[in-house]
């Protein structure tokens, strides 16, 4: 990869993993220093992240990490659910033995991380989580749907990761993943679509409940 591409991926991962938080101003000199690069490749990476909705260019402030209110999060999840269920319906009909093996390989690796609490282990679990969902949906053969879904996930993911870090609870999500994997193997279209919808809605509900709890315990909100 070129240096701007490397910087793009590093900054994207830093946002996803909460190093740069929603609403934070990205002062280019500080970000470049933190990433160990000059400002030139950073200036090339930021517009790409803006196009994905992960950063926002603010007048007289420069770039900030995108921040969503609960209604926007709910809207984003509704759209994510529409895309995922449509992809699920086509994917399960076109899956191969190789696709099934890939899904099981990823979920097996994830299972060993569900009780881990280090930042590195949690970040690795989330990387595998994205690979798992991609493995379930890529067989649909709909790249435009997948591109739109990637952008939506990028906007929502920092909130999800923050909530999991606060609660340390990955077991519920892992149980839902196991059900998805088994239904994918069985080839039951309607059950797979229903579970895909339920998983998306369950993630949304846990996130919004967590945000409400955090706000209630935040002294600055009083």
C-alpha positions as CSV (number, residue, x, y, z in Angstrom):
1,X,0.0,0.0,0.0
2,X,1.0,3.6,-0.5
3,X,1.8,5.8,2.5
4,X,-1.5,7.6,2.3
5,X,-3.4,4.3,2.3
6,X,-1.4,3.1,5.3
7,X,-2.2,6.3,7.1
8,X,-5.9,6.0,6.1
9,X,-6.1,2.5,7.6
10,X,-4.2,3.4,10.8
11,X,-6.4,6.5,11.4
12,X,-9.5,4.5,10.7
13,X,-8.5,1.8,13.2
14,X,-7.6,4.5,15.7
15,X,-11.2,5.9,15.4
16,X,-12.8,2.5,15.6
17,X,-10.8,1.6,18.7
18,X,-11.6,4.8,20.5
19,X,-8.2,6.4,20.4
20,X,-9.9,9.3,18.7
21,X,-13.4,9.7,20.1
22,X,-16.7,11.0,18.6
23,X,-16.7,14.7,18.3
24,X,-12.9,15.1,18.9
25,X,-11.1,17.7,16.8
26,X,-8.4,16.0,14.7
27,X,-5.5,18.5,14.8
28,X,-3.4,17.5,11.9
29,X,-0.1,18.2,13.4
30,X,-0.9,16.2,16.6
31,X,-2.5,13.3,14.6
32,X,0.5,13.1,12.2
33,X,2.9,13.1,15.1
34,X,0.9,10.3,16.8
35,X,1.0,8.2,13.7
36,X,4.6,9.0,13.0
37,X,4.1,10.5,9.6
38,X,4.1,13.9,8.0
39,X,1.0,15.9,7.4
40,X,1.0,15.3,3.6
41,X,-0.3,11.7,3.6
42,X,-2.7,12.6,6.4
43,X,-4.2,15.3,4.2
44,X,-4.8,12.7,1.6
45,X,-6.4,10.2,4.0
46,X,-8.8,12.5,5.7
47,X,-11.1,13.2,2.7
48,X,-11.4,9.5,2.2
49,X,-12.6,9.1,5.8
50,X,-14.9,12.0,5.3
51,X,-16.5,10.3,2.2
52,X,-17.2,7.3,4.5
53,X,-18.8,9.4,7.1
54,X,-16.2,8.7,9.8
55,X,-14.9,12.3,10.0
56,X,-16.6,15.6,9.3
57,X,-15.0,18.8,8.0
58,X,-16.2,21.7,10.3
59,X,-15.8,25.4,9.2
60,X,-12.9,27.0,11.0
61,X,-12.3,23.9,13.1
62,X,-11.0,21.4,10.6
63,X,-11.8,17.7,10.7
64,X,-13.5,16.2,13.7
65,X,-14.5,12.6,14.4
66,X,-18.2,12.1,13.4
67,X,-20.6,12.2,16.4
68,X,-24.1,10.8,16.3
69,X,-27.0,11.4,18.6
70,X,-29.3,8.4,19.6
71,X,-31.8,9.1,16.9
72,X,-29.1,9.1,14.2
73,X,-27.7,5.9,15.7
74,X,-31.1,4.3,15.5
75,X,-31.6,5.5,11.9
76,X,-28.2,4.1,10.9
77,X,-29.0,0.7,12.4
78,X,-32.4,0.6,10.6
79,X,-30.5,1.1,7.3
80,X,-27.9,-1.4,8.3
81,X,-30.6,-3.9,9.1
82,X,-32.2,-3.4,5.6
83,X,-28.9,-4.0,3.9
84,X,-27.9,-7.0,6.0
85,X,-31.2,-8.8,5.6
86,X,-31.2,-8.3,1.8
87,X,-27.7,-9.6,1.6
88,X,-28.4,-12.5,3.9
89,X,-31.3,-13.7,1.7
90,X,-29.0,-13.9,-1.4
91,X,-25.9,-15.0,0.4
92,X,-27.3,-18.2,2.0
93,X,-28.6,-19.3,-1.4
94,X,-25.2,-19.0,-3.0
95,X,-22.9,-20.1,-0.2
96,X,-20.3,-22.8,-0.8
97,X,-18.5,-25.3,1.4
98,X,-15.6,-22.9,1.4
99,X,-17.8,-20.1,2.7
100,X,-19.1,-22.4,5.5
101,X,-15.5,-23.4,6.4
102,X,-14.5,-19.7,6.5
103,X,-17.4,-18.8,8.8
104,X,-16.6,-21.6,11.2
105,X,-12.9,-20.8,11.2
106,X,-13.5,-17.1,12.2
107,X,-16.1,-17.9,14.9
108,X,-13.8,-20.5,16.5
109,X,-11.1,-17.9,16.8
110,X,-13.5,-15.4,18.2
111,X,-14.7,-17.8,20.9
112,X,-11.3,-17.9,22.5
113,X,-11.4,-14.1,22.9
114,X,-14.8,-13.6,24.5
115,X,-13.4,-13.8,28.1
116,X,-10.4,-11.7,27.4
117,X,-10.2,-8.1,28.7
118,X,-7.0,-6.5,27.3
119,X,-7.4,-3.7,24.8
120,X,-5.5,-5.8,22.2
121,X,-7.7,-8.8,22.6
122,X,-10.9,-6.8,22.5
123,X,-9.7,-5.0,19.3
124,X,-8.8,-8.3,17.8
125,X,-12.3,-9.7,18.6
126,X,-13.8,-6.7,16.8
127,X,-11.6,-7.2,13.8
128,X,-12.7,-10.8,13.6
129,X,-16.3,-9.7,14.2
130,X,-16.2,-7.6,11.0
131,X,-14.6,-10.6,9.1
132,X,-17.3,-12.9,10.4
133,X,-20.2,-10.7,9.2
134,X,-18.4,-10.2,5.9
135,X,-18.0,-13.9,5.5
136,X,-21.7,-14.4,6.1
137,X,-22.7,-11.8,3.5
138,X,-20.1,-11.7,0.8
139,X,-21.4,-14.8,-1.0
140,X,-24.4,-12.7,-2.0
141,X,-22.2,-11.2,-4.7
142,X,-23.5,-7.6,-4.3
143,X,-20.5,-5.3,-4.0
144,X,-22.5,-2.0,-3.9
145,X,-24.6,-3.3,-1.0
146,X,-21.4,-4.3,0.8
147,X,-19.8,-0.9,0.2
148,X,-22.8,0.9,1.6
149,X,-22.8,-1.5,4.6
150,X,-19.1,-0.9,5.2
151,X,-19.7,2.9,5.4
152,X,-22.6,2.4,7.9
153,X,-20.5,0.1,10.1
154,X,-17.7,2.6,10.1
155,X,-20.0,5.3,11.5
156,X,-21.6,3.1,14.2
157,X,-18.6,0.9,15.1
158,X,-16.8,3.3,17.5
159,X,-19.9,3.5,19.7
160,X,-20.3,-0.3,19.8
161,X,-16.7,-0.8,20.7
162,X,-16.9,1.8,23.4
163,X,-19.9,0.2,24.9
164,X,-18.3,-3.3,24.9
165,X,-15.2,-1.9,26.5
166,X,-17.3,-0.4,29.3
167,X,-19.3,-3.5,29.9
168,X,-16.7,-6.1,29.0
169,X,-19.6,-8.3,27.7
170,X,-19.0,-10.1,24.4
171,X,-20.8,-13.3,25.4
172,X,-24.3,-12.3,24.2
173,X,-22.9,-11.3,20.8
174,X,-20.9,-14.5,20.6
175,X,-24.0,-16.6,21.3
176,X,-25.9,-14.8,18.5
177,X,-22.9,-15.4,16.2
178,X,-23.0,-19.1,16.9
179,X,-26.7,-19.2,16.0
180,X,-26.0,-17.3,12.8
181,X,-23.2,-19.6,11.8
182,X,-25.3,-22.7,12.4
183,X,-28.3,-21.4,10.5
184,X,-25.9,-20.4,7.6
185,X,-24.7,-24.1,7.5
186,X,-28.3,-25.4,7.6
187,X,-29.3,-23.3,4.7
188,X,-32.6,-22.2,6.2
189,X,-33.2,-18.9,4.3
190,X,-36.0,-17.4,6.5
191,X,-34.4,-18.4,9.8
192,X,-31.1,-16.9,8.6
193,X,-32.7,-13.6,7.6
194,X,-34.7,-13.5,10.9
195,X,-31.6,-14.1,13.0
196,X,-29.6,-11.5,11.0
197,X,-32.4,-8.9,11.7
198,X,-32.6,-9.9,15.4
199,X,-28.8,-9.6,15.8
200,X,-28.7,-6.1,14.3
201,X,-31.6,-5.0,16.4
202,X,-30.2,-6.6,19.5
203,X,-26.9,-4.8,19.0
204,X,-28.7,-1.5,18.5
205,X,-30.7,-2.0,21.7
206,X,-27.7,-2.9,23.8
207,X,-25.8,0.1,22.5
208,X,-28.7,2.6,23.1
209,X,-29.3,1.3,26.6
210,X,-25.6,1.5,27.3
211,X,-25.5,5.1,26.1
212,X,-28.5,6.0,28.3
213,X,-26.8,4.4,31.3
214,X,-23.5,6.2,30.7
215,X,-25.3,9.5,30.4
216,X,-27.2,8.9,33.6
217,X,-23.9,8.3,35.5
218,X,-22.0,11.1,33.8
219,X,-21.7,14.0,36.3
220,X,-21.3,16.5,33.4
221,X,-24.8,15.6,32.2
222,X,-26.4,16.8,35.5
